């Protein structure tokens, strides 16, 4: 069976005419794609492929995941990540972590451990250390661009948290790309999904979005795998990835499922 891989760099947008910016993001996405593709081509599992793809994006400062994550309201970083294996319906996630270099790797250890699906804060950090995952100082995740973005949102948003592309409307130097994710099908036909994020700029301390929640930020079954990006509170309330997966599995056209219906004119 052939294999397949898709990835995303978030719900952001790149302003028209920003050829240099677009080239940097495309290069980073293509590099991550190549990493995941190489895994699948060698016969690795879909789960291994999505993890490798997301790790590549977590290590890139252009995206809102891992290195380069946005700041919370108190000027720190709290990272979330989640994944799901469609062949077993096993899932693992971490939330609000501050020292794990690659949160998606920690999500895998939570899945393997099996005693929980989501592990947060100090508990997730402890599990990561016990399994030998690389940890860093909290300052590792900071970049000058994200600090500029934080200051701009603080000045203009009246303490309202913002997605990257909304923040970019306030400050043209802000990064526009956010949450990262990947889905894959391996040579055995198994599916997997993974998602990682720093959340939203100026988010409340302790806020957990959709990313670590199976059925919201990511979902994988025997037939469909999905990874979400956008405003987490809406994604959670709609269980977006689970809803999309069920509709597609039932035979609904993908394009019709993921796009809203056209607005109807009201008759007078």
N, C-alpha and C positions, 0 to 999 in steps of 0.2 A: 504494500500500500504506500502511496505517496505521502509525504508529510507537508505540513503547512504551519506558518507562523505569522502572526500579526501583532503589531505593537502600537502604542500611542504615547505621546508626550504631554497629554493634558488637554484641557478645554480652552487653552489660550489661542490667541490669534497673532499673526505677524503683520504689521502695518504694511500696506502697499508701498512698494518702492524700497523696502528695507532688504535689498538683495544680500548685503553682507550678513545681516542677522539671520535671514532665512538659510543661507548657505551653512552657517555654523550649526544650526539646529538639524538641518538635513544630514549633515556629516555625522553628527552624534547619533541620530536615529539609525542611519545606515550602519554605523559601527556596531550598535547594539543588535541590529538585525543580523549582521554577519556572525556575531557571537552565538546567537540562538540558532541560526541556520546551521552553523558548523556542528553544534551539538546534535541536532536532529539528523544531519547527514551521516554522522558517525554511528547512529543507532541509539542515541540516548533517548530517555523518556521525555514526554511532553513536559512533565513537571521539572526535570532538569533544565530543559530548554527555556522555559519561562523564567525560572530563577536566574539563569545566566544572563538573559536579556535584561531583566530588571536590575540586576547588580550593575551592569554596564551603565544604565541610566542613573542609578543611585550615585555612582562615582563621578558623574558629569555635573559640573556646577551650573549648567544651563537650565536644569529642570528642578521642579519643586519636589524633590525626593532625595533623601540622603544628603550628600554634600551640596549645598546650595538651597536648602529648605528655607521656607519663610519663617518669620519671627512671630512668636505669640505676643499677647498684649503686654507681657512683662519682659519682652526682649530676649526670650530664650527660644529653644527649639523643642518641639515634642512631635515625634515621628510615628506614623502608623504604617502597617503593611499587612497584607493578607494574601493567602493563596488557597487553591482548592484543586484536588485531584479528581477528575471526572470518573476515572475507572473504579474508585473506591468510595467516592463522596467524602473522603477525608478532607479536613480543612484545618488551617492553623493561622494564627494572626497575633500581632503584637500591637499595643497602643500606648502612646505617650512615652516612648523611649527617648533617652537623651544621650546615650553614650555608645550605642551599637552602630558601628560603621555602616553595616548593610542590614537594615531591619528585615528585609525579605528573607535573609538567611535565618534570622531568629524565628520568623514565622514558620519556616520549615521545621525547626527544632521543636516548636510547640506542637506541630502536627505529629511529628515522630514520637514525641513524649506521650501524647494521647490522653493525658489526664484533663485537658481543657482544650477549647478551641481558640479563645482569645485570652492572652495574658498581658497585663498592663504594668507600666511603671517599673518599680523596683523588682517585682517578681520576674518580669521578662528580662531585665538586665541580669539578674542572678542566673537564670537559666542559660542565657547566652554565654556568660563567663564559664559556667560549668561545662559547656560543650565546646569551649575553646574558640568561640567566635571573636573576631577582632573588635576591640573597643577603642574609643577615642575620647579625647577631651570634648566637652560640649561645644567649645568654640570651633571645633573642626568644621561644623556644618554651616558656619557663618561665612558670608561673602559680602564685599562692599556694596554690590548691587542690591542685595536683599536688605541691607541696612538702609540704603537710600529709599527703597520701596517702603519700608516700615515708617520712616520719617514722613514721607509724603502722605501715606494713608492716615497717620496720626494727625497730621495737620489739616487734612481735608475731609475726613470721613466721620468725624464726631464719634470716635471709638467703635465704629462699625467694621466688623471683619469683612475682608474682600478677597474674592478670587483674583488670580494673577491678571487676567485680561481686564477686569474692572479697575484694578490698581494702575494698570498701564494707561488707562484713560486719564488718570490724574497726573501721573508722572511718566513722560514719554521714554525715560531711561529705564523704567521698570521692566523686569522680565515678564514675558507674556505667556510662558508655557508652564504647566503645572504638573499635577499628579501623573505618574507614569504607570504603564501596565502592558501586559502581553498575554496572548492566548496562543496555544499550539496544539497541533495534532501530530503524534509520532507515527512511526512506520507500523506500529501495532494497531493504530486507529484510536488510541487513547487520547483524551483531551485534558488540558489543564489551563488554569488561569492564575495570574498573579498581578497584584496592584500595590503601589507604594507611594506615600505622600508625606509632605510636611504640613499639610492642612491648608488653612487660609490665613493670610496676613492679618495680624491683630486678633487672632482667635482667642477666646477665653482660655485661661490656663486650665488644663484638664479636659478640654473639649475633645471628643472623639467623633470622627466623621464616619462616612460610609465604608472607607477603604478596608478596615479589618473585619467587616461584617459579611459573612457568606450570604449570598442572595442579594446583597446591596452593592458593595464595592467590587465584588467578583463572584463568579459562579461557574461551576463546571459539572457536567453530567456525562453520560455515555454518548450524548448526541450533540450538545452545544456547550461552548465555553464563551464567557463574556467578562470584560473588565471595564469598569465605569470611571468616568471623570466628570466633575461638575460640582454643584453645590450639594454637599453631603447630606444635609438635612432633608432635601427633596428626594435624593436617591434612596435614603434609608426608608422614608415613609412609603415610597412606591415599590420597594424591593425591586429596583429596576433590572438588575441583571437576571434575577430569577424570573421576573415577568417576561422579559425578552426571550429568555431561553425556552420557556414553556410555549410561547406563541410560535417561535421558530420550529420547535420540535413537533408542534401540531400541524405544521405545514404552511404557516403564514409567511409571505414573502418578507425577507429581511428588510428590504428598503421600506416597506409599508410599516413594519414594526417599529423601526428606530426613528422614523420621521413623523412629526405631528401631522394630522390631517389638515388640508387647506381650510382656511377660515370660510365659514358660510355667510353669505349676505343675508341680512335680516329683511324679510319681506314686510312691507308696510301696507 
